[in-house]
Amino acid sequence: MHLRYIELFHAVLTTGSLTGAAKLLNISQPAASKALQHAEDQLGFPLFSRVRGRLQPTQQALLLRRDIERIMQELQDLQRLTMNISRPESCPLRVTCTPALALALVPDATVLLRKAFPNTVAELSTQHSAVMCKSLALRETDIGLTLQDTREHNLRKLPLCRGQVMVIAPPGWWPDRELSQPLRVGALAGQRMIGITVRDALGSMLQSHLSQLDPAPVISVWVQTYQLAYALVAQGDGLALVDPFTARAGGAERVQMRPLELHLDVVLYAMYRSDSPLNPVQKRFLDLVRQLAQQMLAQD
């Protein structure tokens, strides 16, 4: 099946008509109709039937659909990769980070970097770790910052600093004298908590510990980011387990925090492609991230 037939097949699936497919591919409607007929002749079976003015895929076409969509996604990825490879180096700093690092750490490091390199153009984005790895591989970004210990081929992983899992609570939850004392996991039994469904190693480990408590924590709200959990805690809706950067992002006035008495480090990693050594601007940026992160974690 020729590539042009695959593109036409996908365009008809997307638009539901030959006219729409022709517009999408920037060809005439007769040319699209002729190409579809050639594709069906070559395959030996029809791909579409007309139902109430729209083209509906046949049973044979439905069997091809998943592979066709996969091929088109790979073609789009290839186009994105070639575009980024040929892109002129007008953007020396392209950084993506997980949402937990976007509130203060990355913006602060960027501001400091631009004081040292005023002409630097920066592109910042937030992504979850799995999407981040793909973005780095496609050369859409150059540096990824994450709290997840990912194992991706062709990506280098540089640990920048280590912190502890934190328990956050609404203001006044604990006496001030207890704030520097680690909180035992068992102290969370029966407590009102925000459930976190973060799909990473840290989130899975924390959920595993909570599931062993008796009585179980009372969880009425589940969220997908540590930032949402923080916002709910700040509104007085119970306790939450979060990374140390989220815990400190809003200041001591909004929530109380205590380290969780658990031998589980939270590591801040920088990731970049192994075939693309860091340039001086990127190295300076990571130095600033490391310094700011260490300063933030040293705060009481």
Protein Blocks (a to p, Z undefined) as FASTA:
>chain_A
ZZklmmmmmmmmmnopaklmmmmnopafklmmmmmmmmmmmnopafbdceehiacddfkl
mmmmmmmmmmmmmmmmmmmmmmmmmpccfblbccdddfklmmmmmmmmmmmmmmmmmmbc
cddddddfklmmmmmmnopafbdcdfbdcddehiacddfbdcdddddddehkacfklmmp
ccdfklmgopacdddfbdcfklmmmmmmmmmpccddddfbdcfbfklmmmmmmnonacdd
ddfklmmmnojklpccddddddddddddddddfklccdfklmmmmmmmmmmmmmmmmpZZ
